[in-house]
Amino acid sequence: MYQYFRTILAKFLDLTPERKIYNQDYVNELDRHTRIIQIPGSFIGVFGMLGFAFGTDAELHPEFPELFYFRIGFSLLCFFYIVFIIYNHFKNKLSSWEGLTWAYITYAYLLFTAALYTGRIADDSPYVSGYQMLVMILPFLPLPRKTLFIYYPVSILIFAISVIVYKPDLSTAAAAYSMQNLAISYVIGIFSGLIMERYRFHSFLNHKKITKTVDEIQALKSQQDGDYFLTTLLFDPLIGKETDGNAITIKTLLSQYKKFHFRNKEYQLGGDYLSVYNLILQGKRYKAFINGDAMGKSIQGAGGAIVLGAVYNSIVIRSKMDPASSNRSPERWLHDCYLDLQKIFETFDGAMLVSAVLGLLEESTGTLYFINLEHPWIILYRDGKARFIEDEIHYYKLGVMEVPTNRFISVFQMKKGDKIICGSDGKDDIVISETGRFREINENHNLILECLEESSGNIETLMSNLRSKGKFSDDLSLISLEYNLALLSKPGIHWIEAKELIKEKEHSKALDVLLSYNSALDISIKELKYITRLYEKEGVLLKAVEYASLALENFPSDTGWMFHTSVLYKRLYSIYKSQSFLSESQELSERVRLRQPSNIRNMIHLADVCRLNGDRDRFTFLLKQIQLRDPNHEKLKELLVKA
């Protein structure tokens, strides 16, 4: 029996051999992450408590002047840390008192002093609520999980001692409510902390095997409304709603089919999930969004949605904090995000499947990158008309073991005023009529388009229109992204003059005309491309690639032009032998391959670039792929000779 419980505990705590092997490396990685946030965290700490110290505390609890010193003490601690860190920075020192040590000390001071003074005034609900917030911070800090099992018990002990010593009045219903919420916050903190830390550790090892056992899923199924409530508390913080900015107007709607009451309040629980985050990749701002639908109803679907949300949030957080993760193209980021999620859901052996749309919308150009994993097709609303921008599915659901080999990233160019709407199948599965045990479910996939046009693209009005058609039979989630910026200007009158000169093969004069009437800030995509090709004809490749890159930067959805630019960089390498040209050529060609994996011309070009770049493994892999698709291709024979 002892061995049995020991095995169960080891599985629950993820006590894998790798934890001992890579423990020090893992701690060093956490220390590095903590050093990234220590300066902004200390700045927040300096000013965060001053409003309480000089105003609120004195008004609410004049009998407790010691609160002032607790607050000021934390501000001074953070201030001294800032000075210490800056001093070490200028001295080029790497102190052991930074990083994790900083996090240990500052959070310990914050949590333990809060436990002390909150225990003294535990009958004051706002202060207890503030203490709950401090308890919930710990799971999101990059600290070893042993911190959970040290700080939480110590803080509970301090809180209990303070209550015993100062004897606040806890006999009221409000105080009892606060204490129950505080207990729940500790439980949620422990479980969410274990989930976050497990994924953090496995992503560090590049395994990313965050799993939830079948026993946990079955346990969720057997829970009553109280368990449902705790699940919603876990689920809600995973929904990202970073909808700020003027370039893109974002609206979200989430209505789970399962509604339940807990303590006289209505809550919802289901398998739909959505999030929108700000993300910077290679210096460009994107809106990263996801809309998912986990298999199963209510608690079973919620289990999959929580796993989906936890993993996706971890991926986004890592991309925001780790420079290496943020220095990826949007295609590579989406592809890696899909692989991370797929690897996690594969551990369920088909017991948990999730359909989803993963997307990135670039703010400066309106370029949409997305992957559809057997989710309902994305809808474009343009000029009062709605239509699908897809006509087939190329990916299976997350968790399907047979992963398709011909994966690619879809790209779509939005215009000013366009709206992209993606949603779960709850918008389509409407019960049109119901007679006894028999229900007629809508089978018209264009119904959503008709309702969207009637709603003028507004998803709030869309809900009302759908309800007028029938009854919802499933979870429903919608994300609407409206692009508000205009693209580069259209060609002017001079464009006609330049085209005439090009027809007469007066390339130099055409180039002079295009350059004399335009500036880099006000020039159309067509003109940029023509200038590029004219420079090519003139043999000025450095200028050609400059304008080619500018055109691509402003219109990255043009895959053909991306391939052309990649070839230009390769031609520059053949002249100047600069490795940077070759690296840029490979980067662009890899992006083309992620969009068009069956493009033989690009595969041959990429294989040759990899050969020149010394990447033999990639070169050999691409040769095999070309042989599978077109074994008699003329260029393949040349590459085989060079191999």
CORLINMO-V202335 format. One record per pair of residues at least 6 apart in sequence whose C-alpha atoms are under 7 Angstrom apart, sorted by the first residue. I is the first residue (numbers start at 1). J is the second residue. D is the distance in whole Angstrom. If there is no record, write none. Layout:
BEGIN
i = <I;I>
j = <J;J>
d = <D;D>
END
This chain:
BEGIN
i = <30;30;31;31;32;33;34;34;34;35;35;38;39;42;42;42;45;45;45;46;46;46;46;47;49;49;50;53;53;53;57;70;88;111;111;112;112;114;115;115;115;116;116;116;118;118;119;119;119;119;120;120;120;120;121;122;122;123;123;123;123;125;125;128;132;132;135;135;135;136;136;139;139;139;139;145;148;170;188;198;199;199;202;202;208;208;209;209;210;211;211;217;217;220;220;221;221;225;225;226;229;232;235;238;238;238;239;239;240;240;240;241;241;241;242;242;242;243;243;247;247;247;247;248;248;248;248;248;249;249;249;250;250;250;251;251;251;252;252;252;253;253;253;254;254;254;255;255;255;256;256;256;256;256;256;257;257;257;258;258;258;258;259;259;259;259;260;260;260;261;269;269;269;270;270;270;270;270;270;271;271;271;271;271;271;271;271;271;271;271;272;272;272;272;272;272;272;273;273;273;273;274;274;274;275;275;275;276;276;276;276;277;277;277;278;278;278;279;279;279;279;279;280;280;281;281;281;281;281;282;282;282;282;285;285;286;286;286;286;287;287;287;288;288;288;289;289;289;290;290;290;290;291;291;291;291;292;292;292;292;293;293;293;293;294;294;294;294;294;294;295;295;295;295;304;311;318;319;319;320;331;331;331;342;342;345;345;345;346;346;346;350;350;352;353;353;353;353;354;354;354;355;355;355;355;355;356;356;356;356;357;357;357;357;357;358;358;358;359;359;359;360;360;360;361;361;361;362;365;365;365;366;366;366;366;367;367;367;367;367;368;368;368;369;369;369;369;370;370;370;371;371;372;372;373;373;373;373;374;374;374;374;375;376;376;376;377;377;378;378;378;378;378;378;379;379;379;379;379;379;379;380;380;380;380;380;380;380;381;381;381;381;381;382;382;384;384;385;386;386;386;387;394;395;395;396;406;408;408;408;408;409;409;410;411;412;413;414;415;415;416;416;416;416;417;417;417;418;418;419;419;419;419;420;420;420;421;421;421;421;422;422;422;423;423;423;424;424;424;426;426;426;426;426;427;427;428;428;428;429;429;429;429;429;430;430;430;430;430;430;431;431;431;431;431;431;431;431;432;432;432;432;432;432;433;433;434;451;451;451;452;455;455;488;488;488;488;489;489;489;490;491;491;498;498;498;501;501;501;502;507;511;511;525;528;528;528;529;529;531;532;532;532;532;533;535;535;535;536;541;545;545;545;548;549;552;552;559;562;562;563;563;563;563;566;566;566;567;569;569;569;569;570;570;570;572;573;573;582;582;586;586;589;589;593;600;603;603;607;607;607;610;610;610;611>
j = <142;143;99;100;99;142;99;100;142;98;99;99;82;78;79;82;74;75;78;75;76;78;79;75;71;75;71;68;71;72;67;113;94;134;155;155;158;131;155;158;159;158;159;162;127;128;159;160;162;163;162;163;166;168;168;128;168;168;169;170;175;175;178;178;182;185;185;186;189;185;189;189;192;193;196;197;190;176;234;210;208;210;208;209;340;344;343;344;344;344;347;300;303;299;300;299;300;260;262;262;262;269;306;309;310;313;274;275;275;276;277;275;276;277;276;277;278;250;276;363;483;484;485;363;481;482;483;484;481;482;483;480;481;482;479;480;481;478;479;480;477;478;479;476;477;478;475;476;477;268;269;270;272;475;476;270;474;475;268;269;270;298;266;267;268;269;266;267;268;267;298;299;302;297;298;299;301;302;475;293;294;295;296;297;298;301;302;304;305;475;292;293;294;305;475;476;477;291;292;293;305;290;291;292;289;290;291;287;288;289;290;287;288;289;286;287;288;285;286;287;288;320;286;326;326;327;328;329;330;326;327;328;329;362;363;360;361;362;363;360;361;362;359;360;361;358;359;360;356;357;358;359;356;357;358;423;354;355;356;357;354;355;356;424;301;304;305;353;354;355;301;352;353;354;352;341;325;325;326;326;409;591;594;398;399;352;398;399;399;400;401;399;400;399;397;398;399;400;397;398;399;373;374;375;397;398;372;373;374;375;370;371;372;373;375;370;371;372;369;370;371;368;369;370;367;368;369;368;487;554;555;413;414;415;483;412;413;414;556;557;411;412;413;409;410;411;412;409;410;411;409;410;393;395;395;396;397;398;393;395;396;397;424;423;424;425;388;390;388;389;390;420;421;422;386;387;388;389;420;421;422;386;387;388;389;419;420;421;387;418;419;420;457;418;419;453;456;453;449;452;453;449;407;404;407;403;597;594;595;596;597;594;595;595;557;557;557;483;483;486;483;484;485;486;482;483;484;482;483;480;481;482;483;480;481;482;478;479;480;481;478;479;480;477;478;479;476;477;478;472;473;474;475;476;448;476;442;445;448;441;442;472;473;474;441;442;470;471;472;473;439;440;441;442;470;471;472;473;440;441;442;469;470;471;439;440;440;462;465;466;462;461;462;522;523;524;525;522;523;524;524;524;527;510;513;514;507;509;510;510;534;531;534;551;547;548;551;548;551;547;544;545;547;548;544;541;543;544;544;572;565;568;569;565;565;561;562;592;588;592;588;589;592;602;585;588;589;585;581;582;584;585;581;582;585;581;581;582;609;613;606;609;602;606;602;626;622;626;619;622;623;616;618;619;619>
d = <6;6;5;5;7;7;5;6;6;7;4;7;6;5;7;6;7;6;6;4;7;6;6;7;5;7;7;5;6;7;7;7;7;6;7;5;7;6;6;6;5;6;5;6;6;6;5;7;5;5;5;6;5;6;6;6;6;6;6;6;5;7;6;7;6;6;7;7;7;6;5;6;6;4;7;6;7;6;7;6;6;5;4;6;7;7;7;5;6;7;6;7;7;6;7;6;6;7;6;7;7;7;6;5;6;7;6;5;4;5;6;6;5;6;6;5;6;6;7;6;6;5;6;7;6;5;5;6;6;5;7;6;5;6;6;5;7;6;5;6;5;5;7;6;4;7;6;5;6;6;6;5;7;4;6;6;5;5;6;5;6;6;7;6;4;6;6;5;6;6;5;7;6;6;4;6;6;5;6;6;5;7;7;7;6;4;4;7;5;7;6;4;6;6;6;7;6;6;5;6;6;5;4;6;6;5;7;7;6;4;7;6;5;6;6;5;6;6;5;6;6;7;6;7;5;6;6;7;7;6;5;6;7;6;6;6;5;4;6;6;5;7;6;5;7;6;5;6;7;6;5;6;5;5;7;7;7;6;4;6;6;5;6;6;5;5;6;6;4;6;5;6;5;6;7;7;7;5;5;7;6;6;6;5;6;7;6;4;5;7;6;6;6;6;6;6;5;7;5;5;7;5;5;5;5;6;6;5;7;5;7;6;5;6;6;5;5;7;6;4;6;6;5;6;6;5;6;7;7;6;7;6;5;7;6;6;5;6;7;6;6;5;6;7;6;5;7;6;5;7;6;6;7;7;5;5;5;7;6;6;6;6;7;7;6;6;6;6;6;6;7;7;6;5;7;6;4;6;6;5;6;6;5;6;6;6;5;6;7;6;5;6;6;5;7;6;6;6;5;7;6;6;7;6;7;7;6;5;5;6;6;6;5;6;6;6;6;7;7;7;5;5;5;5;6;6;6;6;6;7;5;4;7;6;5;6;7;6;5;7;6;5;7;5;4;6;6;6;7;7;7;5;5;4;7;6;7;7;7;6;6;7;6;7;6;5;6;5;5;6;6;6;5;6;5;5;6;6;6;6;6;7;5;7;6;5;6;6;6;7;6;5;5;7;7;5;7;7;6;5;5;6;7;5;6;7;7;7;5;6;6;6;6;6;6;7;6;6;7;7;4;7;5;6;7;7;6;5;6;7;7;6;7;6;7;7;7;6;6;7;7;6;7;7;4;6;6;7;5;6;7;5;7;6;6;7;5;6;7;7;6;6;7;6;7;7;7;7;5;6;7;7;7;5;6>
END
